[in-house]
Amino acid sequence: MLGETVGELPPQDACLVDFARSLTARPWTVGPADIRELAAAGLSRTSIGIVIGLVALFNYLTRVADGTGIEADYGGELPEFVYRGVTESADRPAPAEWPPVEESIQPLSLLPDVHAAWSRWREYLLEGPGPLPGPTRHRLQLIAARDACDGAVADAAGSIPETLSSFAQKLSRTPWLVTSSDVDGLRSIGMDDLAILHAIAVVAYQSAESRLRIGLAALASSG
């Protein structure tokens, strides 16, 4: 997650950081007004689409890293995340207050290569052969989508073990708190490492796609 401070920034950069924080930690607050603010700071619609895509991608990467224990190895000037004892995520609003979104992510057609790659990854994770049954993947999707206040993922009958459900919600809401003991809990209910990795990837993917969908819906309706 983004650090709390990034020093003095030019107005455009400060606007971008504020937007990235909102879409990451409180995606349900993002709407057309945020897009217009980015446009007023000088960003084109295509640039804003790229920003939304990057924020979504890092929401995927951070959850895969936290879920598997991989240390970030990218360079650059990004502030290092410092854990400050925060154990709770932001309070979620009631479903009636969730942002309006559509299942389609067609506005990503602003970036056709990205749209094609995203679609292939979605098909592989959610529809292709794998160690997790389709209904289990769908329940994991639903947990991550609800945590982002994304109502585009339809509910479905069925359930998953409480240990897996709790793990998915923790990875979705507070990924920085996931530890090896959480993974051991999944092993204790008979999941092997490939199945655990797939579960992590599904939760991370949906966490990213929900933010992508919310951001693109705001972009599409911003005029």
C-alpha positions as a printed Julia matrix, in Angstrom:
223×3 Matrix{Float64}:
   0.0     0.0     0.0
   1.03    3.59   -0.49
   3.02    5.2     2.28
   1.45    8.0     4.27
   3.86   10.68    3.09
   5.68   11.22   -0.18
   7.23   14.62    0.52
   6.56   17.8    -1.42
   5.09   17.07   -4.84
   4.1    19.2    -7.82
   0.3    19.77   -7.93
  -0.25   17.22  -10.72
   1.73   14.54   -8.89
  -0.05   15.28   -5.63
  -3.38   14.89   -7.43
  -2.25   11.54   -8.83
  -1.13   10.28   -5.41
  -4.44   11.29   -3.82
  -6.33    9.49   -6.57
  -4.17    6.36   -6.23
  -4.74    6.31   -2.47
  -8.49    6.64   -2.88
  -8.77    3.95   -5.55
  -6.58    1.63   -3.48
  -7.92    2.09    0.05
 -11.43    3.5    -0.55
 -12.46    2.64   -4.11
 -16.13    3.21   -3.28
 -15.39    6.95   -2.95
 -14.06    7.31   -6.51
 -16.37    8.98   -9.01
 -16.53   11.34  -11.98
 -15.42   14.32   -9.87
 -12.07   12.61   -9.25
 -11.61   12.08  -12.99
 -12.41   15.72  -13.71
  -9.84   16.75  -11.11
  -7.19   14.68  -12.89
  -8.22   16.21  -16.21
  -7.99   19.7   -14.72
  -4.44   18.84  -13.64
  -3.58   18.27  -17.3
  -4.07   14.51  -17.86
  -5.69   13.21  -21.04
  -8.35   10.52  -20.92
  -5.85    7.96  -22.15
  -3.38    9.02  -19.44
  -6.1     8.7   -16.81
  -6.89    5.22  -18.13
  -3.22    4.31  -17.72
  -3.23    5.63  -14.15
  -6.3     3.54  -13.3
  -4.67    0.48  -14.85
  -1.42    0.99  -12.92
  -3.22    1.4    -9.6
  -5.24   -1.75  -10.28
  -2.11   -3.68  -11.25
  -0.31   -2.73   -8.03
  -3.35   -3.83   -6.03
  -2.82   -7.21   -7.7
   0.94   -7.3    -7.16
   0.84   -6.29   -3.49
  -1.65   -9.03   -2.65
   0.34  -11.69   -4.47
   3.48  -10.5    -2.69
   1.82  -10.38    0.74
   0.02  -13.68    0.22
   3.16  -15.55   -0.83
   5.78  -13.69    1.23
   7.65  -12.39   -1.84
   9.71   -9.28   -1.13
   9.34   -6.39   -3.58
  12.42   -6.14   -5.8
  11.59   -3.13   -7.96
  13.83   -0.08   -7.77
  12.93    3.58   -8.06
  11.82    6.29   -5.71
   8.59    4.79   -4.39
   8.29    5.28   -0.63
   8.85    2.11    1.33
   5.78    0.82    3.1
   6.14    1.16    6.85
   3.72   -0.83    8.97
   2.24    1.49   11.62
   0.24   -1.02   13.61
  -2.93   -0.53   11.59
  -5.0    -3.69   11.85
  -8.25   -2.54   10.27
  -9.18   -1.35    6.82
 -11.54    1.53    6.13
 -15.2     0.95    7.02
 -17.26   -0.23    4.05
 -20.54    1.52    3.24
 -23.81   -0.32    2.82
 -24.43   -1.79   -0.66
 -26.92    0.98   -1.45
 -24.02    3.45   -1.26
 -21.66    1.53   -3.53
 -20.56    3.31   -6.72
 -22.45    2.49   -9.92
 -20.42    0.09  -12.05
 -21.03   -2.2   -14.99
 -19.68   -5.68  -15.48
 -17.98   -4.59  -18.69
 -14.51   -3.07  -18.61
 -14.77   -1.92  -22.23
 -13.37    1.58  -21.5
 -10.07   -0.27  -21.18
 -10.22   -0.33  -24.99
  -8.41    3.0   -24.66
  -5.41    0.69  -24.21
  -6.09   -2.22  -26.59
  -2.99   -4.28  -25.77
  -3.69   -4.01  -22.05
  -7.32   -4.93  -22.61
  -6.33   -8.07  -24.54
  -3.76   -9.14  -21.92
  -6.19   -8.52  -19.06
  -8.87  -10.58  -20.78
  -6.47  -13.49  -21.3
  -5.41  -13.41  -17.65
  -9.03  -13.34  -16.52
  -9.86  -16.35  -18.7
  -6.87  -18.29  -17.37
  -7.55  -17.59  -13.7
 -11.31  -17.74  -13.58
 -12.35  -20.01  -16.42
  -9.37  -22.17  -17.37
  -8.33  -25.51  -15.9
  -6.8   -25.23  -12.47
  -6.57  -26.71   -8.98
  -9.69  -24.92   -7.69
 -13.26  -25.76   -8.73
 -15.16  -23.03  -10.56
 -17.62  -22.38   -7.68
 -14.7   -21.92   -5.26
 -13.1   -19.37   -7.56
 -16.41  -17.55   -7.83
 -16.82  -17.35   -4.05
 -13.29  -15.96   -3.74
 -14.12  -13.41   -6.45
 -17.25  -12.41   -4.6
 -15.38  -11.81   -1.33
 -12.82   -9.55   -3.01
 -15.47   -7.71   -5.04
 -17.6    -7.0    -1.98
 -14.56   -5.72   -0.09
 -14.01   -3.22   -2.91
 -17.75   -2.37   -2.92
 -18.03   -3.6    -6.49
 -21.51   -4.93   -7.14
 -20.81   -6.26  -10.64
 -19.92   -9.8    -9.47
 -23.13  -11.77   -9.11
 -23.77  -13.85   -6.02
 -24.03  -17.61   -6.42
 -25.06  -20.59   -4.39
 -22.45  -22.61   -2.58
 -19.86  -22.07    0.1
 -16.18  -22.55    0.84
 -14.44  -23.58    4.07
 -14.39  -20.86    6.72
 -10.58  -21.01    6.84
 -10.37  -20.17    3.13
 -13.08  -17.51    3.38
 -11.27  -15.78    6.27
  -7.97  -15.95    4.41
  -9.54  -14.4     1.3
 -11.07  -11.54    3.25
  -7.82  -10.84    5.07
  -5.86  -10.85    1.82
  -8.47   -8.6     0.25
  -8.93   -6.07    3.06
  -5.66   -6.08    4.99
  -3.04   -7.86    2.87
  -0.2    -6.38    4.93
  -1.33   -8.54    7.86
  -1.14  -11.88    6.04
   1.56  -14.14    7.48
   2.88  -17.65    6.91
   0.54  -18.9     9.64
  -2.42  -17.94    7.46
  -1.01  -20.03    4.63
  -0.38  -22.89    7.06
  -4.06  -22.7     7.96
  -4.96  -23.42    4.35
  -2.57  -26.35    4.29
  -4.28  -27.68    7.4
  -7.56  -28.04    5.49
  -5.86  -30.04    2.75
  -4.92  -27.36    0.21
  -1.59  -27.89   -1.52
   0.69  -25.04   -2.53
  -0.61  -24.87   -6.1
  -4.2   -24.51   -4.89
  -3.13  -21.87   -2.35
  -1.28  -19.9    -5.02
  -4.34  -20.06   -7.26
  -6.57  -18.81   -4.43
  -4.18  -15.91   -3.8
  -4.15  -15.08   -7.51
  -7.96  -15.09   -7.77
  -8.38  -12.76   -4.77
  -5.61  -10.49   -6.02
  -7.05  -10.47   -9.53
 -10.54   -9.54   -8.38
  -9.19   -6.87   -6.03
  -7.49   -5.35   -9.07
 -10.4    -5.77  -11.48
 -12.9    -4.23   -9.08
 -10.72   -1.13   -8.8
 -10.22   -1.11  -12.53
 -13.97   -1.37  -13.09
 -14.8     1.38  -10.57
 -12.14    3.7   -11.98
 -13.18    3.09  -15.6
 -16.86    3.56  -14.74
 -15.97    6.95  -13.24
 -13.94    7.76  -16.37
 -16.81    6.76  -18.68
 -19.33    8.93  -16.83
 -17.1    11.98  -16.3
 -18.14   13.66  -19.55
